[in-house]
């Protein structure tokens, strides 16, 4: 088991060294990490906090926290579109070497009305990141004397800095369509969104050793839907996202069933609209993701757990990572008709 854990750690360190981005299983709860053009696309105001903890069963846990806020800017009467701003700040702490990434992005998007039910938006982001690492917990092959590890032996590694910073740029396109009502008495709501995005377009330098290694461009494609089953409390919420960065690819596909528990009272506001969603997603050749989401009025909490199904399950015993998300939106999605021009 110790050998398996050592191999696991080496694999994860290798993944870090080839610069693969952070990712959350609840991709629908990290809109600006998927596409900066999603800023302002769905709500007048949206604030989300995400946290993920993974691989604690085999190594020092990998933990990631993210905060994002996006909002529509003031719309002019009769305008053919609207602009929006978004900000994202995330912090990632990876394993025994405490490889950390702290990054802040500012996004700007403009959405054009195609019809009274659909919009097409384009967005750009600019960000600034700091990467740091602690060498004190790392052990190198040159420090094994044939029988055991000896910290007094030289590592054989070239001198390296413990941190560096870089600029990060990218952009994307986002399409959004909404029609119908979410009320239980009708529930004929249909929404669809899809987009493509490009991250790290400037390919910043990405090495603690000061070499020419660059951060790979990341390409993202996704599609999400919410389809109400007419005259019932139930809606289907399918989604798919695909990411490619260098030689690494990720495909995550699945669905939830959304059951509306209560309608928002239209006059007094004393009864809060609420819903419960349960489902699962599959990350290709990696994990099954069990998800649950509870919405009440303007607030949403989502929880998920990754069950590892790849070859690493020998070391992880199938235990991947726990994730939780909290979201606030305005206006209240249970009270207002949710169309593109709302």
ABEGO torsion letter per residue (X at the ends): XAAAAAAAAAAAAAAAAAGBBBBBABAAABAAAABAAABGAABABBBBBBBBBBGAAABBBBBBBBBBBBBBBBBBBGBABBBBBBBBBBBBBBEAAGBBBBBBBBBBBBBBBABAABBBBBBBBBBBBBBBBBAAABBBAAABAGABBBAABBAGBBBBBABBBBBBBBBBBBBBBBBEBABAAAGABBBBBBBBBBBGAAGBBBBAAGBABBBBBBBBBBBBBBBBBBGBABBBBBBBBBBBBEABBBBBBEBBBBBBABBBBAAAGABBBBBBBBBBBBBBGABBBBBBBBBBEABBBBBBBBBBABAAAAAAGGBBBBBBBBBBBOBBAAABBBBAAX
